[in-house]
Amino acid sequence: TEYDFITQSNRFISKFTDDESDSTKVLVLDKDTFAKWFDSIPETEKRWFAANGHREFKDGDILIRTKANEDGIEEVACCLDGPKSSPFSLCSSFSRLPEGKFELFNVLGEEYEYSTEACLSWALATYDYNRFKSKGNAPKFSKHQIVWPKKCDRKKVETIATSMFMVRDLISTPCEYMGPAHLEKVVSDLANEFKAAFRVVKGNDLKENYPMIHAVGRAAGLDREPRLLDITWGDPSHPKVSLVGKGVCYDTGGLSLKSTSNMLLMKKDMGGAAQVLGLARMMMSNDWPIRLRVLVGAVENNVDGGAYRPGDVIYAKNGKTTEVGNTDAEGRLVMGDCLCEASDDYPEIIIDCATLTGAARVALGTDIPAMFCNQDQPANELMDISAKVHDQVWRMPIWEGYKKLLASKIADMNNVSTSGYGGAIVAALYLNEFVGKEASQSGPAEKPLWFHIDFMGFNKSSAPGRPEGGEAMGMRALFAFLEKRYKSD
């Protein structure tokens, strides 16, 4: 059945209310305020909590006080699990709340000062992906609500949570329901939501103008052919920002075929596309004074008699040639043509996101995206911001010394390294060949600020607010970085 990713992404809204009547007080406590609260409750309750292992502060714990002379709950104490500023600090305790309607307070009985982060915690705690479950499975927290705090930045909560829900849904959806045509429908719906221009390039037009995208996806079946998806939004006179996403809806590895075990999670290989769509949605919903462009190369890297082969030489949009050393290094080919197209606009900044290399995961693990950037100050700024918003990225070098590893005897370069080392850096060096405009008779070389985010896009196991499945990684950090740069006063 058809699934509306745009409308489904705000399903958390029903878990909030403005109605304060018959609500139960929730006290949000850290280690210090827990001690103060515990000292204030009656001795009989202290003994009961202590006997049940709740005498000391525990991350993510909840303590429920019942009413003295009637049925019902007097108040709930929720212990933070992490810094107050983290959007995940209350996911653990919130997931343990009983059914009901709740208001957030601090130990003094005042509105909780980190109400925006707390509400985002609540929204993320309610996320589940049950599209393919039978109708008998009730939605998570169907009988729970949080009262919107008066000082909460509701717009921020809704903006971030909606995009995170959409990104998670997109990545978690199996390829049978998230092929290139399905992804096209999502991008078209997103463009319509914000009255943005939208175009699709496929068939002979794609083959002639974006030959690397076409080559990677040409072996896919009927109605699953490759395409370029292109959104343009905003005033043409405003600063230009371009987002590029890897939209490999499924990656078999092509003729360099993956093993079954390595293929199982390859529905997530369009995670870069999902993430830039989520980021674009956040930017457009805040109506920043920018000229935004979003480019997604949507393909399936599949196998048939027409599949591209190891040893083939492929032309890129900018005329550079690549010898295919491995058809399982397809994402960088798709991204190359998209980066060429983005560079044609001479934007101030290009940001690309891709589930690109296993090497980045070996270097940084599955939770921290590798960030490559061609300018030091913005790179350092993004690193600092990512720590502050608890969406860590980590810079890795675009070291020219490894460029020799892409050498080809018959083409401008190879799509894989001749070495087994430094794979994430080598992939970034390959992408760098398609960023900006080279010097020509018409003018000097142009190189915009460029960020390349190489990320996992998937939680391999569940944690509070972060269930196993698709995940945005680095998206909130990028949004905060761009907000500081482009938000109107």
Sequence and secondary structure as in RCSB ss.txt:
>XXXX:A:sequence
TEYDFITQSNRFISKFTDDESDSTKVLVLDKDTFAKWFDSIPETEKRWFAANGHREFKDGDILIRTKANEDGIEE
VACCLDGPKSSPFSLCSSFSRLPEGKFELFNVLGEEYEYSTEACLSWALATYDYNRFKSKGNAPKFSKHQIVWPK
KCDRKKVETIATSMFMVRDLISTPCEYMGPAHLEKVVSDLANEFKAAFRVVKGNDLKENYPMIHAVGRAAGLDRE
PRLLDITWGDPSHPKVSLVGKGVCYDTGGLSLKSTSNMLLMKKDMGGAAQVLGLARMMMSNDWPIRLRVLVGAVE
NNVDGGAYRPGDVIYAKNGKTTEVGNTDAEGRLVMGDCLCEASDDYPEIIIDCATLTGAARVALGTDIPAMFCNQ
DQPANELMDISAKVHDQVWRMPIWEGYKKLLASKIADMNNVSTSGYGGAIVAALYLNEFVGKEASQSGPAEKPLW
FHIDFMGFNKSSAPGRPEGGEAMGMRALFAFLEKRYKSD
>XXXX:A:secstr
    HHHHTTGGGGGEES  TT EEEEEE HHHHHHHHHHS HHHHHHHHHTT SS  TT EEEEE SSSSSEEE
EEEE SS TT TTTTHHHHTT  SEEEEEE TTSSB TTHHHHHHHHHHHT    TTS TTS  TTTTEEEE  T
TS HHHHHHHHHHHHHHHHHHHS GGGSSHHHHHHHHHHHHHHTT EEEEEEHHHHHHH HHHHHHHTTS TT  
 EEEEEEES TTS EEEEEEEEEEEE  TTS   HHHHTTGGGGGHHHHHHHHHHHHHHHTT S EEEEEEEEEE
E  STT   TT EEE TTS EEE S TT  HHHHHHHHHHHHHTT  SEEEEEE   HHHHHHH SSS EEEES 
HHHHHHHHHHHHHTT   EE    GGGGGGG  SSSSEESS SSSS HHHHHHHHHHTTSSB  BTTB  B  EE
EEEE   EESS BTTB SEE   SHHHHHHHHHHHH   
